[in-house]
């Protein structure tokens, strides 16, 4: 399957996904639009991207840019909102393409999508900003004409102009001889200064690395630089300048836009693409290593039965098998973390699942001298969950508790279930795993769910990260409470929905 065939066959699904994310995550303005309108515009955007990627024809997307610019300007949408809407296509494809393509085909597909989205956003941004500035320029020219024809209305015209400039969200300034002679409130907020303190400031002291570009700049020139706040911190901005007449004299007017979010978004997208590639590599390596470990384990077991082991040789064999099991667990966690998590929920008795989980650790609990107390809520209804995924949750929490109890004098593990009714608008099934072990510091509590963070000498920090992923897929959550040398309590909450008969 090539990319074009993939785009044709998955058109409807991808458009539905795009509409869903657009209405749920972009902005309130998009959330308030009718889904039928969003689907129509998304379908045109999708077909435009398809035409670029597969036919190298930019006309459909150019026509769509003109159409969507006029629509969104009329309805008061910000440039960044529409940019995010275009970028959703890239995010969807980054998540879907690795499931179908591999190796060089995946790289080429990602590059084609990325190029289409980048050029589309750039062309849209230029057109959108151009139309916005045409309105601004038209207003400025209209005001100049009125001033020249009716000087008696200068005061009112200037007030209207200042009101417009003060109301826009972008920073606006006018400078002459490299010094500001006007700045609106938006620019002062960006720079953390009062508007009156900006007047008279040297242009170069507010924007880094421009080296008097204001003097040499031509009309409608756009460049990126860094703005300098009063506390000397810097942030990325885009500045567009235009030569005007201000108070009857030549001046340079500039629009300054904070592009921190745009830059951060671009970095996040690059990082996401990098992680996708790393995830694919990790899956391949972990799979191959795990196969080799399984072979080693089988052969060690065979040698144990056939060889006559003397003195400490039996213990050495057990050490080998123990370390193989440890490596196998680490590889299992790595594979689980690097792959998309797919669940197949069915109705289960959670009390039974928890009891089975404890039994899997019977030998380890007995060897460690840990007493186990199980408190099950008999009123607990069946819950629709994925059994294999819930094993990941229970096994990790119980294993962590055993680890925490290793050096504790009072070795007690408590597991309980509860049916929480009328919790907000939902009914919740809660599972609690509590230990009387060493506890976790306040600093560590804020990080224990982060990938690759671990307090164990032999851990890699993916156990609790995988727990969080499983619970998020089920619409649930996990919280933790802990005190040093007093113990730790993990609370798992899953939403319950009544089974339809």
FENMO-V812073 format. One record per residue. N is the residue number from 1. RES is the residue in one small letter. SS is DSSP state (A for helix, B for strand, O for the rest). D_CENTER is the distance of its C-alpha to the mean C-alpha in Angstrom with 1 decimal. Layout:
((N;RES;SS;D_CENTER) (N;RES;SS;D_CENTER))
This chain:
((1;x;O;29.2) (2;x;O;28.2) (3;x;A;25.2) (4;x;A;27.4) (5;x;A;28.7) (6;x;A;25.2) (7;x;A;24.2) (8;x;A;27.5) (9;x;A;27.4) (10;x;O;23.9) (11;x;A;24.1) (12;x;A;24.4) (13;x;A;21.5) (14;x;A;19.0) (15;x;A;20.4) (16;x;A;20.0) (17;x;A;16.4) (18;x;A;15.8) (19;x;A;18.0) (20;x;A;16.2) (21;x;A;12.7) (22;x;A;14.7) (23;x;A;16.7) (24;x;A;14.1) (25;x;A;11.1) (26;x;A;12.6) (27;x;O;15.4) (28;x;A;18.6) (29;x;A;20.7) (30;x;A;19.1) (31;x;A;19.1) (32;x;O;22.8) (33;x;O;23.7) (34;x;O;25.6) (35;x;A;23.9) (36;x;A;26.9) (37;x;A;26.4) (38;x;A;22.7) (39;x;A;23.6) (40;x;A;26.5) (41;x;A;24.5) (42;x;A;21.6) (43;x;A;24.4) (44;x;A;26.0) (45;x;A;22.9) (46;x;A;22.4) (47;x;A;26.1) (48;x;A;26.0) (49;x;A;23.4) (50;x;A;25.5) (51;x;A;28.6) (52;x;A;27.1) (53;x;A;25.8) (54;x;A;28.9) (55;x;A;31.7) (56;x;O;30.8) (57;x;O;31.8) (58;x;O;30.0) (59;x;A;32.3) (60;x;A;30.4) (61;x;A;27.1) (62;x;A;29.3) (63;x;A;31.0) (64;x;A;27.7) (65;x;A;26.5) (66;x;A;29.8) (67;x;A;29.6) (68;x;A;26.1) (69;x;A;26.8) (70;x;A;29.9) (71;x;A;28.4) (72;x;A;25.4) (73;x;A;27.7) (74;x;A;30.2) (75;x;O;27.7) (76;x;O;26.3) (77;x;O;22.8) (78;x;O;21.2) (79;x;A;20.5) (80;x;A;16.8) (81;x;A;16.4) (82;x;A;18.1) (83;x;A;16.3) (84;x;A;12.9) (85;x;A;14.9) (86;x;A;16.2) (87;x;A;12.9) (88;x;A;11.8) (89;x;A;14.6) (90;x;A;13.2) (91;x;A;10.0) (92;x;A;12.5) (93;x;A;14.8) (94;x;A;12.7) (95;x;A;12.2) (96;x;A;15.9) (97;x;A;17.9) (98;x;O;17.8) (99;x;O;19.3) (100;x;O;22.3) (101;x;O;22.8) (102;x;O;23.5) (103;x;A;24.4) (104;x;A;25.7) (105;x;A;25.2) (106;x;A;21.5) (107;x;A;21.3) (108;x;A;23.6) (109;x;A;21.7) (110;x;A;18.4) (111;x;A;20.5) (112;x;A;22.2) (113;x;A;19.2) (114;x;A;17.5) (115;x;A;21.0) (116;x;A;21.5) (117;x;A;18.3) (118;x;A;18.8) (119;x;A;22.5) (120;x;A;22.0) (121;x;A;19.7) (122;x;A;22.2) (123;x;A;25.1) (124;x;A;23.8) (125;x;A;23.0) (126;x;A;26.5) (127;x;A;28.1) (128;x;A;26.3) (129;x;A;27.1) (130;x;A;30.6) (131;x;A;31.4) (132;x;A;30.2) (133;x;A;32.3) (134;x;A;35.2) (135;x;A;35.3) (136;x;A;35.2) (137;x;A;37.9) (138;x;A;39.9) (139;x;A;39.9) (140;x;A;40.9) (141;x;A;43.7) (142;x;A;44.9) (143;x;A;45.1) (144;x;A;47.0) (145;x;A;49.4) (146;x;A;50.0) (147;x;A;50.6) (148;x;A;53.1) (149;x;A;54.9) (150;x;O;54.8) (151;x;A;54.8) (152;x;A;55.8) (153;x;A;52.3) (154;x;A;50.5) (155;x;A;49.4) (156;x;A;47.9) (157;x;A;46.2) (158;x;A;44.7) (159;x;A;43.4) (160;x;A;41.7) (161;x;A;40.2) (162;x;A;38.9) (163;x;A;37.5) (164;x;A;35.5) (165;x;A;34.2) (166;x;A;33.3) (167;x;A;31.4) (168;x;O;29.0) (169;x;O;25.5) (170;x;O;25.9) (171;x;B;28.2) (172;x;B;31.7) (173;x;B;34.5) (174;x;B;37.9) (175;x;B;39.6) (176;x;B;43.0) (177;x;O;44.3) (178;x;O;40.8) (179;x;B;40.8) (180;x;B;39.0) (181;x;B;41.4) (182;x;B;38.8) (183;x;B;35.2) (184;x;O;33.4) (185;x;A;31.6) (186;x;A;28.1) (187;x;A;28.9) (188;x;A;30.4) (189;x;A;27.3) (190;x;A;25.1) (191;x;A;27.6) (192;x;O;28.4) (193;x;O;32.0) (194;x;O;34.6) (195;x;A;35.5) (196;x;A;39.1) (197;x;A;38.3) (198;x;A;36.6) (199;x;O;39.9) (200;x;O;41.8) (201;x;O;39.0) (202;x;B;38.9) (203;x;A;36.2) (204;x;A;35.5) (205;x;A;34.9) (206;x;A;32.0) (207;x;B;30.3) (208;x;B;30.1) (209;x;O;31.6) (210;x;O;33.1) (211;x;O;36.7) (212;x;O;38.4) (213;x;A;36.6) (214;x;A;37.5) (215;x;A;41.1) (216;x;A;40.7) (217;x;O;37.9) (218;x;O;38.9) (219;x;O;38.0) (220;x;O;34.6) (221;x;B;33.3) (222;x;B;29.6) (223;x;B;28.2) (224;x;B;25.3) (225;x;B;26.0) (226;x;B;25.1) (227;x;B;26.3) (228;x;B;27.9) (229;x;O;27.7) (230;x;O;30.8) (231;x;O;29.4) (232;x;O;29.1) (233;x;O;25.3) (234;x;B;23.9) (235;x;B;21.1) (236;x;B;20.8) (237;x;B;22.7) (238;x;B;24.2) (239;x;B;27.9) (240;x;B;30.2) (241;x;B;33.9) (242;x;B;36.9) (243;x;B;40.6) (244;x;B;42.2) (245;x;B;45.2) (246;x;B;44.8) (247;x;O;47.9) (248;x;O;49.9) (249;x;B;48.8) (250;x;B;46.4) (251;x;B;43.0) (252;x;B;39.4) (253;x;B;36.8) (254;x;B;33.1) (255;x;B;29.8) (256;x;B;27.0) (257;x;B;23.4) (258;x;B;20.6) (259;x;O;18.1) (260;x;A;15.9) (261;x;A;12.8) (262;x;A;13.9) (263;x;A;14.4) (264;x;A;11.1) (265;x;A;9.3) (266;x;A;11.9) (267;x;A;11.3) (268;x;A;7.7) (269;x;A;9.0) (270;x;A;12.0) (271;x;A;10.4) (272;x;A;8.6) (273;x;A;12.1) (274;x;A;13.8) (275;x;A;12.3) (276;x;A;13.3) (277;x;A;16.7) (278;x;A;17.0) (279;x;A;16.2) (280;x;A;19.0) (281;x;A;21.3) (282;x;A;20.8) (283;x;A;21.6) (284;x;A;24.8) (285;x;A;25.9) (286;x;A;25.4) (287;x;A;27.2) (288;x;A;30.1) (289;x;A;30.5) (290;x;A;30.5) (291;x;A;33.2) (292;x;A;35.3) (293;x;A;34.9) (294;x;A;36.1) (295;x;A;39.1) (296;x;A;39.9) (297;x;A;39.7) (298;x;A;42.1) (299;x;A;44.6) (300;x;A;44.6) (301;x;A;45.5) (302;x;A;48.3) (303;x;A;49.6) (304;x;A;49.7) (305;x;A;52.0) (306;x;A;54.2) (307;x;O;54.7) (308;x;O;56.9) (309;x;O;54.8) (310;x;O;56.6) (311;x;O;55.9) (312;x;O;52.2) (313;x;A;51.2) (314;x;A;50.1) (315;x;A;47.8) (316;x;A;46.5) (317;x;A;45.7) (318;x;A;43.8) (319;x;A;41.8) (320;x;A;40.9) (321;x;A;39.8) (322;x;A;37.8) (323;x;A;35.9) (324;x;A;35.3) (325;x;A;33.9) (326;x;A;31.6) (327;x;A;30.3) (328;x;A;29.9) (329;x;A;27.8) (330;x;A;25.5) (331;x;A;25.3) (332;x;A;24.6) (333;x;A;21.6) (334;x;A;20.3) (335;x;A;20.9) (336;x;A;19.3) (337;x;A;16.1) (338;x;A;16.0) (339;x;O;16.8) (340;x;O;15.2) (341;x;O;16.5) (342;x;O;19.1) (343;x;O;21.3) (344;x;O;24.7) (345;x;O;25.6) (346;x;B;29.2) (347;x;B;31.3) (348;x;B;32.1) (349;x;O;34.0) (350;x;A;31.5) (351;x;A;34.5) (352;x;A;35.7) (353;x;A;32.4) (354;x;A;32.3) (355;x;A;36.0) (356;x;A;35.5) (357;x;A;32.7) (358;x;A;35.2) (359;x;A;37.9) (360;x;A;35.9) (361;x;O;36.1) (362;x;A;39.8) (363;x;A;41.2) (364;x;A;38.7) (365;x;A;39.1) (366;x;A;42.9) (367;x;A;43.1) (368;x;A;41.1) (369;x;O;43.3) (370;x;O;40.5) (371;x;B;41.6) (372;x;B;39.4) (373;x;B;39.6) (374;x;B;38.1) (375;x;B;38.0) (376;x;O;37.2) (377;x;O;37.1) (378;x;O;39.6) (379;x;O;38.5) (380;x;O;35.0) (381;x;O;34.4) (382;x;O;33.0) (383;x;B;29.3) (384;x;B;27.5) (385;x;B;25.3) (386;x;O;24.9) (387;x;A;27.6) (388;x;A;26.4) (389;x;A;22.9) (390;x;A;24.7) (391;x;A;26.8) (392;x;A;23.8) (393;x;A;23.1) (394;x;A;26.8) (395;x;A;27.7) (396;x;A;25.1) (397;x;A;26.0) (398;x;A;29.7) (399;x;A;29.5) (400;x;A;27.8) (401;x;A;30.5) (402;x;A;33.3) (403;x;A;32.0) (404;x;A;32.0) (405;x;A;35.5) (406;x;O;37.1) (407;x;O;38.7) (408;x;O;39.1) (409;x;O;42.7) (410;x;O;41.8) (411;x;O;39.9) (412;x;B;38.8) (413;x;B;35.9) (414;x;B;35.4) (415;x;B;33.5) (416;x;B;33.6) (417;x;B;32.4) (418;x;B;32.5) (419;x;B;32.3) (420;x;B;30.9) (421;x;B;32.1) (422;x;B;31.3) (423;x;B;28.1) (424;x;O;26.9) (425;x;O;27.0) (426;x;B;26.3) (427;x;B;28.4) (428;x;B;26.8) (429;x;B;27.9) (430;x;B;27.5) (431;x;B;28.1) (432;x;B;28.9) (433;x;B;29.4) (434;x;B;31.3) (435;x;B;33.2) (436;x;O;35.7) (437;x;O;34.5) (438;x;O;33.6) (439;x;O;30.6) (440;x;O;27.5) (441;x;O;27.4) (442;x;A;25.3) (443;x;A;23.4) (444;x;A;22.6) (445;x;A;21.6) (446;x;O;18.5) (447;x;O;17.4) (448;x;O;18.9) (449;x;O;15.8) (450;x;O;13.9) (451;x;O;14.3) (452;x;O;17.6) (453;x;O;18.8) (454;x;O;22.3) (455;x;O;25.6) (456;x;O;27.7) (457;x;O;29.8) (458;x;O;29.2) (459;x;O;25.7) (460;x;O;22.5) (461;x;O;20.1) (462;x;O;18.5) (463;x;A;20.6) (464;x;A;18.8) (465;x;A;15.3) (466;x;A;16.8) (467;x;A;18.3) (468;x;A;15.1) (469;x;A;13.8) (470;x;A;17.2) (471;x;A;17.4) (472;x;A;14.1) (473;x;A;15.6) (474;x;O;18.8) (475;x;O;17.3) (476;x;O;18.5) (477;x;B;17.8) (478;x;B;19.4) (479;x;B;20.8) (480;x;B;23.1) (481;x;B;26.1) (482;x;B;28.2) (483;x;B;31.2) (484;x;O;32.6) (485;x;O;35.7) (486;x;O;35.4) (487;x;B;32.7) (488;x;B;29.3) (489;x;B;28.3) (490;x;B;25.2) (491;x;B;24.9) (492;x;B;23.2) (493;x;B;23.1) (494;x;B;22.9) (495;x;B;23.7) (496;x;B;27.1) (497;x;O;28.3) (498;x;O;32.0) (499;x;O;33.1) (500;x;O;34.8) (501;x;O;38.3))
